[in-house]
């Protein structure tokens, strides 16, 4: 994730997979709290920059002309 924060934050397209991947990483960060022995994987990683990118990506998708889309749905396979 560390090498993709700027890409996620600055991408101008409304590609929902970037937000989905960011949310998966967010869930991993939350889960990491349960396993303090693995906290060393975040050494040198800027968590604050990650969350700024996540919020920027979410706002971009929300404000990207969604009012023009009618009868649209999105699903993902698990």
Beta strands, then each sheet from edge to edge (+ up, - down):
end
